[in-house]
Amino acid sequence: MSSYPPSSPAQPTAPSPTLRQRLAGLRGPAVPPRPLDARALAALAANPGCGRRALLDGAGVDKTALASALGSPAAFGQSQFAIVRGNSFEAKVKGDGGAELLRLVHERLGAGAEPPGPDARVPDLSAAGPEGRAARTALALREATNAGAWTLLDHPMLALEVAGSPAYLEPDAVVVHPDGRWTVVEIKSFPMIDGTADAAKVGAAARQAAVYVLALERTAEKLTGAEVGHTVLLVCPKDFSNLPTASAVDIRRERSVTRRQLERLTRVEELAAALPEGLTFDPARTAEELTEAVAAVDAAYAPECLAACELAFHCRDRARTAGEVTALGRSVRGELGALTTVEAALAAASGAGPEGDPTAEALHHAARLRAEALRSAGEGAVCPS
């Protein structure tokens, strides 16, 4: 896993021409690649054992369109109202040259530095294509670090290599401190009431910010005096108003987990090489053809996928049809060991499990205790008069 280095014009390792053609064939000849974003990478890192998601995301397959073509459309995502509200709040936070945003960064994470003044820098990061924007961002980071002044990078473009393919990421903002420290800023439209926001939403924002931190770290390694802060700034509306407030969020744990999980991901070329020639996930194909194509790639379904993956409903139906214990949750799957189906677990409980298997023996023992308890409860019941 590597990020775009600022000290060289070289791009992240790109797929070979043969692999590019193979991935284009998987998407469909007329289907453009869907880029990975930090939210998708955070979800991908949360389930690194799922080869299906790794391949589809690495190939740029539009999983929303694929799920609809399979007859199991995704049922989650932000409403249009939430998107408009979020964009409006972000524009307010960044208004007037980012003065309010820089004030919040200094207030929460300034570490004794002089407050940002009217000379704070807001460089233009526009360029052609994601590769050009990533290169422009890398140059702006280098210039800001060398300048030793407060600098706001509005929607910079970062690059991160994941499973052999480059992913281009766009955080809300990155602030460069006068001491060379880089801070990721996440701007969310959910409220922070009495200084506290919804824990689940804060956790999701922290996991997303951890991806941006990982993308920045290799870039910072190339620059003397640069350092990526492991405390990010979460900016939200204060109470029930539209006024911004901020909280510092330590993402060291999320960063470590995400880094470890991304490094474990199977490379896309290895997954693609194992597929039969001619296989495609083109949404224009029939549902039967697409079902067969999706089934050719191993999945690792868990109930948590319902909140993070567009194919979750399709994978859940297949897991239930096959009687896989993964449909009951990762904790149950971990407890059952080699017993990977509900049928095998029930057989073990009845005493017909694999001989010498400690899990099967434990299930059989538990089933006997349950039967005895029910029998005792039945014998001790008193019939009403």
N, C-alpha and C positions, 0 to 999 in steps of 0.2 A: 504494500500500500504506500503510495507516494503522492505528493502534491506538486503543483506546478512550481518549478524553481525560478525565482526572479532574476538570478544572476546570469541566466543563459536563455537564449531564444528557443531552446529545445522545448517541445511539447511533451505532455505526459505520454507514456508509451501507448501508441495507438494500435488497434488490431491490425493484423496483416491483411493484405488485399484479399487473400483467400478467406480469412475469417470474416472480413467485412461482407463479402458476397454471401457467405453462409448465414450470417445474422440477418442480412437483408432478405434472404429467402425464407427465413423463419418468420419474419414480420409479414411478408407478402410484398410482391414487386411494386405495388403502388402505395405502400404504407410507409410514411416517414417515421424515423425512430422517435420514440417518446423519451425525452431526457430524464435522468434520475434527479431527484431533488433531495434535500436533507430529510424531509419527512419520510420519503420512501426508504432512504438509507437507514434511518433510525428503526423503521419497522423491519427492514431486511436484517439488520444486525440483531434484532430481538429474536429472530428465528433462523440462525445460520445453517441449520440442518436441512432447510427446505431447498432442494435443488431446483424445484419448479419455479419458485420465485426468483432465485438467483439467475436462472437462465432467461426467464422472460424479462426481468428488469435489465439484465446485461445486454440483451438483444434489442432493447428499446420497444418491446411489444406493448401495445396499448391494452392493458389488462381490463380496463373498463369496457372497451368495445368487445374484447374477447369474452368477458363474462356475459354480456348481453347476447352475443351470438350463441353462447352455450345454453341460454335460457335461464341463467342464474345471475341477473343483474345486481351490481353492487348497490347497497342501500344505505350508504353513508357518504359523508362529505359536507362541506360548508354550504349553508344556504346563500343565495345571492344577497340577501339582506345583510348577513354577517360579513360577507366579503366587502360590500360597499361601506359598512360601518367601520371595518378594520382599515380600509384604505383612507377613509376620511380622518380617522384618529391618527394614523401614521403621518399623513400630510400635516396635521396640526403640530405633532411632536417635532417634525423636521422643518417647520416653517422658520422664516427669518434666518436663513443660513444655518439652521441646526442649533441656534443659540440655546433653546430650552433643553434639547437633548444633551448638548455638551455640558450645560449646567448640572444636569442630573448625574452625568458620568463623574464630574468633578466632585459633586456633593457626596456620592456614594463610594467612589473608588479613586478619588483624587490623590490620596496618600501624601498630602502636604504640598502638592504642586500648586503653582500659581493658577488662579482661575482663568478659564479661557476668555479672551477678549475679542474685540472686533477683528483682530488680525488672524483669527482661527482660519485654517485652510479647509476648503471643500473642493477638492480637485474634480475635474471632469473625467469620468470613467468611460465615456462612450467610445465604442470601437465596433468593427464589423465582426459579427458572429461571436459565439461563446469563447472560442480560442483567443480571438483578438481582445475581448473584454478581460479575459483572465490575464493576458500579458500586460494589458494596461493597468489592471489592478496591482499586479506584482511590481510594476514600475512605480506606481503611486505609493505603495507601502514602503519601498526603498527610499523614495524621495522624502516622505514624511518622517521616517525614522532618522534620516540624516539631518533633516531640518531642525529637529528637536522642538517642534511646536505642536499645539493641539491641532489635530486634523480629523475631519469627519469624512469617511468614505461611505457614500450613500449607495446602497445596493451594489456593492462590489461583486465581482465574479471570481469564485475560487474553483480550483480543480483538484480532484481527488481520484486516484486510481482505485477502482473497486473490482475485484474478481477479474482483473485483466483488462477492464474497459474504463476509460476516463469518464467521470461524472462531474458535471459543472453545477456549482452550488451558488445560491444568491442569498446571503443573509440580509436582514433589514439594514444593518449598518455595522461598520467596524470603526472604532475610534482609536487613533494613535495618540498616546500620551507624550508629553515632552520628554519623559525619561526613556522612550522607546518601547513602552509596553503597549500591546494591542488588546483591545477589549471588544468582544462580540456583544452586540446589542440586539435583543429580541423585543419587538414591539407587538403586543397582543391587545385585542379589544375586550377581553374579559376583565371584569372589575377587580380591583384590589381594595377590599373593604377593611377598614381599620388596620391597614398595613399587611393584610393577609389575603391571598388569592386561593382559589380552588386547588387543592393539592394535586389532583390528577392532571389538571391543565398545566400547572407549574412543572410537574414531572415530565410531561410530553415536551414542553418548551425546553427543558434542560437537556433532554436526549437529543433534540434537534440542534441545540446550540453546541453540543459535544461534537457533532459531525463537522460543524464549521471550525471549531477549535483544532480538530485533527487536520483539516485541510490547510489551516494557517501555519501549523507547527513546522512543517518541513521548509516552508518559505522563510520562516523566521530563522531557521538554522543556518541559512545562507547569508544572513546579515549580522554584522557586528553590532551589538547593543540592542537588538530586537528581542522581544520576549512576548509570548502569547499568554495572557492572563487566564487562569483556570477559574476565575470568578467572572461570570457574565452579568450583564445588566438587563433585567426584565422590566420593561416599561408598560404600564397598564393605566386605564382610567382610574382616577381616585374616587372611591366610594361609588356614588351614583351620578357623578358628574362626568364631564368630558375633559376634565383637567388631568394632565399626566402626572403620575407618580412612579417611583421606581424602587426596585429591590435588588440587592446583590444576591446572586445564586451561585453557590459553589458547585461546579459540575465535575470535580475530579473523579468521583465515583462513576458518573455516567460516561465520562471520557474513557476511563480504563475499561469499562465493560464494552463499550462500542468498539474501541480499538481491538480488543481481543476477539470479539465476534466477527468483525470485518476481516481480520487476518485469517480466520478459519474458513472463510467462504471458499467454496470450490471455484476454480477459475472457469470462466464462461467457455473457453475453447475446449476444455475437457468435457464439459457437459454436452456441448454441441457435437463433438466428435463421436459421442456414444449414441447419437440419434440416427435413425435410418435416413438414407438419402431421400430427398423429396418431401420430407415432413415439413409442414408449415402451420403457423398459427394465424394465417390470414383470415380476418373476420368475414371475408366474402365466401369462405367455404361453408359447407353444410354443418349443422350442429353435430351430426354423427361423425363427420371427418374431424372436426375440432375436438370432440370428446376423445376420440382415439389418439389424436396428437398430444393432447394434454396428459392423457394417461401414460404416455411413453416416458414422461419425466417424473421421477419420484418426488412426492411431496411429504411434508411433515406438518400435517394439520394439527392445530390446537385451538380451543375455543377463543383464545386471545386474538387469533387471526381475524375474527369477525369485525374487530375495530380497526384493522390496519391493512387488510389486503382485499382487493377487488374480487379475487377468485374464491374468497373464503366460503361463500354459500355453496359453490360447486364442489369444493374440496370437502366440505362438511357432509354433503349428501353422499359423496362417494365413500367417505370414511364410515358413515353409518350403514350404508349398504353392505360394505365389506365387514362390518362388525369390528372395526379397529378400536382399540381402547384409547387411542389418541383423542377420539371424539369426547372422551370423558375428562380430558385435561392432562397436562404434563405431569402433574403430581401422581395421578393414578397410573399413568404409563410408566413412570419411574418405579413405582412400588411393585408393579407386576412383572418386571424383569423380562424373561423370555416369553411370557404369556402375552402375545401381541393382539389377540382377538378376544372379544367378549365370550365367544363360544369356548375357547380354550380355558378362560378363567372360570367359567361355570363348570366345565368338566373337572378342573382341578378341585373346585369346591366340593364336588360330589365324590371325590376320591379317584377319579380316572385321569389324573394329571400325570406328567412325566415322572417316572420313578426316580427318587433321589433329588428332585428339584426342591430346594428349601422354600421357594415361593409357593409352589403347589401344595407342599405339606402344610405351610402356614395357613393357606386358604381353606384346606380341608379341615384343619383343626378349628379355625374360626367358624366354619359352617356347622361343625358338630356342637360347639359351644352355643351358637345361636339357636340351633334346634332344641337343645336341652333347656335353654332359657325360656323359649316359647312354650315348650311342653310343661315346664314348671309353672309358668304363668297361667296356662290353661287349666291345670289341675287345681290351682289355688283360687281360681275365680269363684265368686259366690253369686249364684243366680238370684236375681231380685224376687222378692215375694209378691 
